[in-house]
């Protein structure tokens, strides 16, 4: 056969969704459509034409159809594509420019098998499209309905036990009580990662005028969002010297040079760049080497039990030494016990955060803390 295609029936037309051909000018192309009433397909489905015609010249109705001469149909096989619901999606057809007297029921059975497989694939694609649409609606709904909130976790300078700022952590309201990482992962999956991140950052930045001017806000952001330019635009009028941007260990960086160029003007204005989750994996070390961050945040996997685990203490000490050599500052995350805090202080860690020092809190509580604990 010279041409095979899958057509979809919709709104009284036949749309060619997939086309395979071995001729140079098939006269059928993906995306092309024509009135459903003009072709073989609907007649095969309705039963006025047989599914197998080995020679159209010997079939009066087929011979009379304009499509026969338009597409040079000498032989035709076509079967309906029936979905699990029973709905006819369209048809799977094959055309030969010359008669094919050797075609028989075995060939037709093979075509029906292909049609069944096509129906399964179409249903899978439809399910994926529906799932994607649902996720897009959910993410954009969270933005438009104001379901994004921010809590603020205090960060302290250990030597003076002095509050230096807060890390901004997103929280989501509404009926879909999921953790923030799932929200951001879903947004990234459907191409809305930067849109959701920027919405969260705008909300977090509302804290700046409410807090004393010497306190900083740490914002989590992906390289993808930075490279859109939207963040630079948003921060154009903000006090960059009060902002820290955290790039996580898990964030993929495709082009470190482009990322550095985008961040350059912001860092020149005083913004500090942090690599988050240092020690959690190879990616964080690569970020540190290629981005030369101002801050390195020790991952909780190193902080946990650092007072009793020599291996963790040795690894943290190595990163602290590296930071000193490269003029980066260290912030320890996930400090939950007095012992961990003292061990970090003894190692020379400059700043830390964690439940032992302060849990994430509402902005009103952060403002109150800033007034009483500085």
VOPAGU-2260 file (C-alpha; in pm, 1 decimal, decimal comma):
REM VOPAGU-2260
SITE   aa  ch    i         X         Y         Z
SITE  UNK   A    0       0,0       0,0       0,0
SITE  UNK   A    1     122,3     350,1     -82,1
SITE  UNK   A    2     -35,0     558,1     193,6
SITE  UNK   A    3    -155,3     482,0     545,4
SITE  UNK   A    4    -326,2     735,0     766,4
SITE  UNK   A    5    -524,0     784,5    1083,3
SITE  UNK   A    6    -810,9    1027,9    1061,1
SITE  UNK   A    7   -1019,9    1183,2    1335,5
SITE  UNK   A    8   -1387,6    1265,5    1292,6
SITE  UNK   A    9   -1472,5    1600,4    1450,0
SITE  UNK   A   10   -1730,7    1871,1    1382,3
SITE  UNK   A   11   -1835,1    1720,4    1049,7
SITE  UNK   A   12   -1482,2    1701,0     916,6
SITE  UNK   A   13   -1213,0    1439,7     877,2
SITE  UNK   A   14    -873,6    1546,4    1014,8
SITE  UNK   A   15    -557,8    1361,7     911,9
SITE  UNK   A   16    -369,0    1309,3    1239,1
SITE  UNK   A   17     -98,0    1065,2    1127,3
SITE  UNK   A   18      21,3     995,6     774,1
SITE  UNK   A   19     280,1     746,7     649,6
SITE  UNK   A   20     365,0     720,2     281,7
SITE  UNK   A   21     620,8     587,8      40,4
SITE  UNK   A   22     526,6     817,0    -247,2
SITE  UNK   A   23     672,7    1161,4    -313,8
SITE  UNK   A   24     343,5    1349,3    -342,7
SITE  UNK   A   25      79,0    1174,7    -131,6
SITE  UNK   A   26    -169,3    1465,7    -149,4
SITE  UNK   A   27    -246,9    1398,4     218,5
SITE  UNK   A   28     -68,5    1575,5     502,5
SITE  UNK   A   29     -92,6    1579,6     879,5
SITE  UNK   A   30    -328,4    1854,8     990,1
SITE  UNK   A   31    -514,1    1865,2     661,2
SITE  UNK   A   32    -890,8    1819,1     674,9
SITE  UNK   A   33   -1191,5    1783,3     448,1
SITE  UNK   A   34   -1566,1    1741,8     490,2
SITE  UNK   A   35   -1645,0    1404,8     640,5
SITE  UNK   A   36   -1921,2    1344,0     387,3
SITE  UNK   A   37   -1681,6    1350,7      91,4
SITE  UNK   A   38   -1459,4    1055,4     175,3
SITE  UNK   A   39   -1444,1     681,9     210,6
SITE  UNK   A   40   -1399,9     686,0     588,1
SITE  UNK   A   41   -1751,6     770,1     703,0
SITE  UNK   A   42   -1900,5     535,9     442,5
SITE  UNK   A   43   -1686,4     247,9     569,9
SITE  UNK   A   44   -1790,4     320,4     928,7
SITE  UNK   A   45   -2157,8     343,1     831,5
SITE  UNK   A   46   -2135,8      28,3     618,5
SITE  UNK   A   47   -2218,1     169,3     273,2
SITE  UNK   A   48   -1864,3      83,0     160,8
SITE  UNK   A   49   -1685,5    -239,1     254,6
SITE  UNK   A   50   -1372,7    -227,1     467,3
SITE  UNK   A   51   -1173,4    -391,8     189,1
SITE  UNK   A   52   -1188,8    -286,3    -177,1
SITE  UNK   A   53    -923,9    -452,6    -387,7
SITE  UNK   A   54   -1014,9    -263,9    -707,4
SITE  UNK   A   55   -1212,8      61,6    -682,9
SITE  UNK   A   56   -1280,0      57,6   -1057,3
SITE  UNK   A   57   -1501,7    -247,0   -1004,0
SITE  UNK   A   58   -1701,5     -88,3    -720,3
SITE  UNK   A   59   -1962,2     160,6    -852,1
SITE  UNK   A   60   -1996,6     374,4    -537,1
SITE  UNK   A   61   -1622,5     393,1    -481,5
SITE  UNK   A   62   -1563,4     472,7    -848,0
SITE  UNK   A   63   -1810,4     759,0    -828,6
SITE  UNK   A   64   -1648,9     932,7    -531,2
SITE  UNK   A   65   -1436,1    1237,9    -625,0
SITE  UNK   A   66   -1179,6    1122,6    -367,1
SITE  UNK   A   67   -1103,2     817,3    -578,8
SITE  UNK   A   68    -957,0    1023,9    -860,5
SITE  UNK   A   69    -829,0    1304,3    -633,1
SITE  UNK   A   70    -609,4    1066,2    -433,6
SITE  UNK   A   71    -565,0     809,2    -710,3
SITE  UNK   A   72    -720,2     527,7    -507,1
SITE  UNK   A   73    -686,6     195,0    -681,9
SITE  UNK   A   74    -739,2     -16,8    -369,8
SITE  UNK   A   75    -859,1      79,5     -24,2
SITE  UNK   A   76    -866,7     -75,1     323,1
SITE  UNK   A   77   -1027,3     108,2     612,2
SITE  UNK   A   78   -1154,3      19,0     958,4
SITE  UNK   A   79   -1303,0     231,4    1236,3
SITE  UNK   A   80   -1096,1     327,8    1538,9
SITE  UNK   A   81   -1322,9     251,2    1830,4
SITE  UNK   A   82   -1232,2     374,8    2179,9
SITE  UNK   A   83   -1305,1     183,2    2498,6
SITE  UNK   A   84   -1612,6     396,3    2557,9
SITE  UNK   A   85   -1754,8     275,0    2226,0
SITE  UNK   A   86   -1707,7     616,2    2061,3
SITE  UNK   A   87   -1575,4     613,7    1706,5
SITE  UNK   A   88   -1262,2     828,6    1706,1
SITE  UNK   A   89   -1209,3     804,1    1330,7
SITE  UNK   A   90   -1059,2     550,9    1096,1
SITE  UNK   A   91    -734,7     373,3    1008,3
SITE  UNK   A   92    -699,9     351,0     631,2
SITE  UNK   A   93    -455,2     232,0     368,7
SITE  UNK   A   94    -452,4     335,5       2,0
SITE  UNK   A   95    -284,9     180,9    -300,4
SITE  UNK   A   96    -266,3     374,2    -625,2
SITE  UNK   A   97    -303,6      48,4    -815,9
SITE  UNK   A   98    -556,9    -232,3    -764,5
SITE  UNK   A   99    -447,1    -498,5    -515,7
SITE  UNK   A  100    -633,9    -821,8    -599,3
SITE  UNK   A  101    -415,9   -1017,7    -356,5
SITE  UNK   A  102    -554,5    -841,0     -48,0
SITE  UNK   A  103    -775,9   -1059,6     167,8
SITE  UNK   A  104    -926,5   -1098,7     514,0
SITE  UNK   A  105    -586,7   -1163,3     670,4
SITE  UNK   A  106    -470,6    -817,3     564,8
SITE  UNK   A  107    -793,0    -670,5     697,1
SITE  UNK   A  108    -743,8    -849,9    1029,5
SITE  UNK   A  109    -395,3    -699,5    1054,3
SITE  UNK   A  110    -535,7    -352,5     989,5
SITE  UNK   A  111    -797,2    -404,2    1260,7
SITE  UNK   A  112    -518,2    -499,6    1502,5
SITE  UNK   A  113    -332,5    -179,5    1415,3
SITE  UNK   A  114    -653,3      16,1    1466,8
SITE  UNK   A  115    -698,2    -137,2    1812,6
SITE  UNK   A  116    -340,9     -46,0    1907,6
SITE  UNK   A  117    -396,9     304,0    1774,8
SITE  UNK   A  118    -709,6     336,9    1988,2
SITE  UNK   A  119    -507,9     244,8    2298,2
SITE  UNK   A  120    -242,2     502,1    2211,7
SITE  UNK   A  121    -501,2     771,3    2143,8
SITE  UNK   A  122    -667,2     704,6    2477,1
SITE  UNK   A  123    -333,1     720,5    2655,1
SITE  UNK   A  124    -249,4    1051,3    2487,6
SITE  UNK   A  125    -593,6    1182,2    2574,0
SITE  UNK   A  126    -547,6    1082,2    2938,0
SITE  UNK   A  127    -208,4    1252,0    2946,1
SITE  UNK   A  128    -353,1    1565,6    2786,8
SITE  UNK   A  129    -639,8    1568,7    3037,3
SITE  UNK   A  130    -394,3    1518,8    3323,2
SITE  UNK   A  131    -175,8    1801,8    3196,0
SITE  UNK   A  132    -476,8    2031,5    3160,8
SITE  UNK   A  133    -583,9    1947,4    3516,1
SITE  UNK   A  134    -237,8    2024,7    3651,3
SITE  UNK   A  135    -218,0    2353,9    3462,0
SITE  UNK   A  136    -559,3    2453,6    3593,1
SITE  UNK   A  137    -459,1    2356,6    3947,8
SITE  UNK   A  138    -133,6    2554,0    3943,1
SITE  UNK   A  139    -281,9    2862,3    3782,8
SITE  UNK   A  140    -578,8    2833,7    4016,7
SITE  UNK   A  141    -346,7    2841,9    4316,3
SITE  UNK   A  142    -197,1    3164,0    4182,0
SITE  UNK   A  143    -521,8    3334,4    4083,0
SITE  UNK   A  144    -709,4    3232,6    4399,1
SITE  UNK   A  145    -435,5    3353,7    4629,8
SITE  UNK   A  146    -360,5    3011,7    4777,9
SITE  UNK   A  147      12,6    3078,8    4805,8
SITE  UNK   A  148     141,3    3199,2    5139,4
SITE  UNK   A  149     483,5    3246,2    5296,3
SITE  UNK   A  150     627,5    3154,5    5631,7
SITE  UNK   A  151     958,9    3290,8    5754,1
SITE  UNK   A  152    1227,7    3085,1    5929,2
SITE  UNK   A  153    1480,8    3287,4    6128,1
SITE  UNK   A  154    1852,3    3271,1    6053,4
SITE  UNK   A  155    2099,9    3357,7    6328,3
SITE  UNK   A  156    2463,7    3461,1    6346,6
SITE  UNK   A  157    2602,8    3209,2    6592,7
SITE  UNK   A  158    2886,0    3409,2    6743,1
SITE  UNK   A  159    2654,5    3689,6    6859,1
SITE  UNK   A  160    2330,5    3492,0    6872,1
SITE  UNK   A  161    2195,8    3768,4    6648,8
SITE  UNK   A  162    1904,1    3752,3    6407,3
SITE  UNK   A  163    2028,6    3826,5    6053,3
SITE  UNK   A  164    1724,2    3747,0    5843,5
SITE  UNK   A  165    1468,6    3489,2    5739,1
SITE  UNK   A  166    1434,8    3217,0    5478,2
SITE  UNK   A  167    1106,1    3249,3    5291,1
SITE  UNK   A  168     921,5    2918,7    5261,3
SITE  UNK   A  169     605,6    2880,2    5055,0
SITE  UNK   A  170     289,8    2721,3    5188,9
SITE  UNK   A  171     -25,3    2637,3    4995,4
SITE  UNK   A  172    -381,6    2659,9    5117,5
SITE  UNK   A  173    -704,9    2526,3    4972,0
SITE  UNK   A  174    -851,5    2179,6    4969,2
SITE  UNK   A  175    -548,8    2020,5    4800,7
SITE  UNK   A  176    -326,8    1994,0    5108,1
SITE  UNK   A  177       2,2    1903,2    4944,2
SITE  UNK   A  178     356,7    1990,1    5040,6
SITE  UNK   A  179     526,8    2278,3    4856,3
SITE  UNK   A  180     777,0    2050,2    4682,9
SITE  UNK   A  181     490,5    1866,9    4511,6
SITE  UNK   A  182     334,2    2194,5    4398,3
SITE  UNK   A  183     658,8    2321,0    4248,2
SITE  UNK   A  184     739,8    1983,6    4089,6
SITE  UNK   A  185     397,6    1973,1    3926,0
SITE  UNK   A  186     434,1    2328,3    3799,9
SITE  UNK   A  187     772,6    2243,8    3648,2
SITE  UNK   A  188     627,1    1930,7    3486,6
SITE  UNK   A  189     373,2    2134,1    3288,1
SITE  UNK   A  190     605,2    2425,5    3208,9
SITE  UNK   A  191     471,9    2659,0    3478,2
SITE  UNK   A  192     767,7    2638,0    3715,4
SITE  UNK   A  193     884,7    2997,5    3661,0
SITE  UNK   A  194     527,7    3129,0    3679,4
SITE  UNK   A  195     462,8    2965,2    4016,7
SITE  UNK   A  196     805,1    3056,2    4153,9
SITE  UNK   A  197     763,0    3420,7    4057,7
SITE  UNK   A  198     420,1    3431,4    4221,0
SITE  UNK   A  199     568,5    3287,8    4540,5
SITE  UNK   A  200     860,3    3532,0    4533,3
SITE  UNK   A  201     631,2    3832,9    4488,1
SITE  UNK   A  202     436,1    3726,5    4795,3
SITE  UNK   A  203     751,2    3662,6    5000,2
SITE  UNK   A  204     894,9    4004,9    4915,2
SITE  UNK   A  205     600,2    4176,2    5080,2
SITE  UNK   A  206     788,7    4123,3    5404,9
SITE  UNK   A  207    1073,2    4359,6    5313,1
SITE  UNK   A  208     907,3    4687,7    5419,2
SITE  UNK   A  209     773,2    4528,3    5737,3
SITE  UNK   A  210    1113,9    4413,6    5861,6
SITE  UNK   A  211    1410,7    4624,4    5979,1
SITE  UNK   A  212    1635,6    4728,9    5688,2
SITE  UNK   A  213    1938,2    4531,4    5808,1
SITE  UNK   A  214    1754,4    4195,8    5792,9
SITE  UNK   A  215    1778,1    3989,7    5476,7
SITE  UNK   A  216    1532,6    3759,6    5302,9
SITE  UNK   A  217    1646,8    3429,0    5150,0
SITE  UNK   A  218    1446,5    3322,6    4845,0
SITE  UNK   A  219    1452,8    2983,3    4675,5
SITE  UNK   A  220    1465,1    3003,4    4297,3
SITE  UNK   A  221    1547,4    2771,0    4009,5
SITE  UNK   A  222    1803,1    2851,4    3738,3
SITE  UNK   A  223    1521,6    2825,2    3482,2
SITE  UNK   A  224    1333,0    3108,8    3649,6
SITE  UNK   A  225    1643,8    3323,6    3677,4
SITE  UNK   A  226    1715,9    3279,0    3306,2
SITE  UNK   A  227    1370,3    3403,2    3205,2
SITE  UNK   A  228    1474,7    3752,4    3315,0
SITE  UNK   A  229    1153,3    3792,4    3513,5
SITE  UNK   A  230    1337,3    3787,9    3845,5
SITE  UNK   A  231    1579,0    4061,6    3741,0
SITE  UNK   A  232    1284,2    4270,2    3629,3
SITE  UNK   A  233    1099,9    4213,1    3957,2
SITE  UNK   A  234    1403,7    4303,0    4166,9
SITE  UNK   A  235    1493,2    4610,1    3962,6
SITE  UNK   A  236    1339,2    4838,5    4222,3
SITE  UNK   A  237    1402,9    4621,9    4528,2
SITE  UNK   A  238    1688,3    4659,4    4777,9
SITE  UNK   A  239    1911,7    4387,0    4635,2
SITE  UNK   A  240    2146,3    4407,1    4932,1
SITE  UNK   A  241    1868,3    4263,2    5148,5
SITE  UNK   A  242    1811,2    3957,1    4929,7
SITE  UNK   A  243    1976,1    3615,9    4913,2
SITE  UNK   A  244    1892,0    3379,2    4627,5
SITE  UNK   A  245    1920,7    3008,9    4698,6
SITE  UNK   A  246    1978,1    2756,6    4420,1
SITE  UNK   A  247    1917,3    2401,1    4534,1
SITE  UNK   A  248    2136,9    2097,2    4483,8
SITE  UNK   A  249    1862,7    1937,5    4274,8
SITE  UNK   A  250    1836,6    2226,0    4027,1
SITE  UNK   A  251    1978,2    2144,5    3683,6
SITE  UNK   A  252    2192,6    2416,7    3529,3
SITE  UNK   A  253    2226,0    2383,4    3153,7
SITE  UNK   A  254    2438,9    2695,0    3101,4
SITE  UNK   A  255    2641,4    2827,2    3394,5
SITE  UNK   A  256    2779,6    3118,4    3192,0
SITE  UNK   A  257    2432,2    3241,2    3098,7
SITE  UNK   A  258    2319,8    3206,2    3459,9
SITE  UNK   A  259    2620,2    3403,4    3584,6
SITE  UNK   A  260    2555,7    3678,3    3328,9
SITE  UNK   A  261    2192,8    3710,1    3438,4
SITE  UNK   A  262    2288,9    3723,2    3805,2
SITE  UNK   A  263    2583,4    3958,4    3752,6
SITE  UNK   A  264    2395,6    4291,9    3772,4
SITE  UNK   A  265    2198,6    4176,4    4076,7
SITE  UNK   A  266    2511,8    4064,0    4260,1
SITE  UNK   A  267    2680,4    4392,0    4171,3
SITE  UNK   A  268    2395,7    4567,0    4354,0
SITE  UNK   A  269    2457,2    4361,7    4667,8
SITE  UNK   A  270    2238,8    4054,3    4618,5
SITE  UNK   A  271    2402,8    3742,5    4758,6
SITE  UNK   A  272    2391,6    3403,7    4587,7
SITE  UNK   A  273    2363,9    3087,3    4794,2
SITE  UNK   A  274    2400,9    2723,9    4694,4
SITE  UNK   A  275    2153,2    2523,5    4899,3
SITE  UNK   A  276    2182,4    2162,2    5018,4
SITE  UNK   A  277    2562,8    2156,0    4997,9
SITE  UNK   A  278    2687,6    1807,4    5068,0
SITE  UNK   A  279    2369,0    1638,1    4951,0
SITE  UNK   A  280    2515,6    1537,1    4614,8
SITE  UNK   A  281    2752,6    1607,0    4330,0
SITE  UNK   A  282    2537,9    1881,5    4176,0
SITE  UNK   A  283    2578,7    2114,8    4472,2
SITE  UNK   A  284    2957,2    2087,8    4448,7
SITE  UNK   A  285    2939,7    2169,2    4078,4
SITE  UNK   A  286    2719,0    2471,0    4154,8
SITE  UNK   A  287    2973,3    2589,2    4411,6
SITE  UNK   A  288    3267,1    2554,4    4173,8
SITE  UNK   A  289    3103,0    2719,0    3873,3
SITE  UNK   A  290    2889,0    2989,0    4036,6
SITE  UNK   A  291    3126,8    3107,8    4311,4
SITE  UNK   A  292    2842,9    3170,0    4558,1
SITE  UNK   A  293    2858,2    3416,9    4843,9
SITE  UNK   A  294    2690,8    3163,8    5073,0
SITE  UNK   A  295    2708,1    2785,0    5106,3
SITE  UNK   A  296    2423,3    2622,0    5297,8
SITE  UNK   A  297    2511,9    2294,6    5467,1
SITE  UNK   A  298    2249,3    2033,0    5395,2
SITE  UNK   A  299    2053,7    1886,8    5684,4
SITE  UNK   A  300    2210,9    1548,9    5605,2
SITE  UNK   A  301    2542,4    1692,0    5732,6
SITE  UNK   A  302    2395,6    1890,8    6019,0
SITE  UNK   A  303    2197,7    1602,6    6163,6
SITE  UNK   A  304    2389,7    1439,2    6452,0
SITE  UNK   A  305    2704,2    1633,7    6363,8
SITE  UNK   A  306    2787,7    1644,1    6734,7
SITE  UNK   A  307    2806,5    1264,3    6755,5
SITE  UNK   A  308    2904,8    1155,7    6403,5
SITE  UNK   A  309    3275,2    1201,9    6314,0
SITE  UNK   A  310    3213,7    1141,7    5941,6
SITE  UNK   A  311    2954,6    1418,7    5918,7
SITE  UNK   A  312    3178,3    1647,4    6119,6
SITE  UNK   A  313    3471,5    1578,1    5887,8
SITE  UNK   A  314    3266,7    1645,4    5574,9
SITE  UNK   A  315    3125,0    1965,3    5716,2
SITE  UNK   A  316    3472,0    2073,7    5823,3
SITE  UNK   A  317    3598,6    2022,6    5468,8
SITE  UNK   A  318    3321,1    2240,1    5325,3
SITE  UNK   A  319    3382,1    2504,1    5589,8
SITE  UNK   A  320    3751,1    2505,8    5498,8
SITE  UNK   A  321    3666,7    2534,9    5130,2
SITE  UNK   A  322    3433,4    2824,5    5204,9
SITE  UNK   A  323    3707,1    3003,9    5394,6
SITE  UNK   A  324    3948,7    2963,0    5104,1
SITE  UNK   A  325    3694,1    3094,1    4853,0
SITE  UNK   A  326    3557,0    3373,3    5074,3
SITE  UNK   A  327    3213,8    3219,3    5099,7
SITE  UNK   A  328    3012,1    3216,8    5420,8
SITE  UNK   A  329    2855,3    2903,1    5566,1
SITE  UNK   A  330    2494,8    2868,2    5681,9
SITE  UNK   A  331    2391,5    2542,6    5848,0
SITE  UNK   A  332    2036,0    2418,9    5795,3
SITE  UNK   A  333    1822,4    2185,4    6001,8
SITE  UNK   A  334    1974,2    2252,7    6345,1
SITE  UNK   A  335    1745,4    2072,9    6588,8
SITE  UNK   A  336    1943,3    2012,1    6908,1
SITE  UNK   A  337    2171,6    2210,7    7140,3
SITE  UNK   A  338    2447,9    1959,8    7069,5
SITE  UNK   A  339    2431,8    2017,1    6694,1
SITE  UNK   A  340    2436,3    2392,6    6747,6
SITE  UNK   A  341    2743,8    2380,1    6970,6
SITE  UNK   A  342    2927,1    2148,3    6732,1
SITE  UNK   A  343    2861,2    2383,5    6442,8
SITE  UNK   A  344    2970,9    2682,0    6645,6
SITE  UNK   A  345    3293,3    2500,0    6737,7
SITE  UNK   A  346    3360,7    2426,9    6369,9
SITE  UNK   A  347    3335,7    2795,3    6289,3
SITE  UNK   A  348    2998,7    2801,0    6113,8
SITE  UNK   A  349    2887,4    3160,6    6090,0
SITE  UNK   A  350    2511,4    3132,3    6066,1
SITE  UNK   A  351    2245,8    2867,5    6118,7
SITE  UNK   A  352    1875,4    2794,6    6107,7
SITE  UNK   A  353    1653,6    2510,5    6223,0
SITE  UNK   A  354    1379,2    2416,9    6465,0
SITE  UNK   A  355    1611,7    2452,6    6764,4
SITE  UNK   A  356    1665,9    2817,5    6672,1
SITE  UNK   A  357    1320,4    2898,0    6540,2
SITE  UNK   A  358    1041,4    2735,3    6344,7
SITE  UNK   A  359     892,2    2890,6    6028,4
SITE  UNK   A  360     643,1    3156,2    6132,2
SITE  UNK   A  361     387,6    3399,6    5998,3
SITE  UNK   A  362     504,0    3746,6    5898,3
SITE  UNK   A  363     344,1    3905,7    6205,6
SITE  UNK   A  364     547,0    3674,5    6428,0
SITE  UNK   A  365     861,9    3741,4    6227,1
SITE  UNK   A  366     813,9    4115,6    6273,4
SITE  UNK   A  367     762,7    4066,8    6646,8
SITE  UNK   A  368    1074,0    3849,6    6668,7
SITE  UNK   A  369    1275,6    4112,3    6484,8
SITE  UNK   A  370    1176,1    4368,6    6747,1
SITE  UNK   A  371    1258,0    4154,5    7047,9
SITE  UNK   A  372    1548,1    3927,6    6953,2
SITE  UNK   A  373    1790,1    4154,4    6770,5
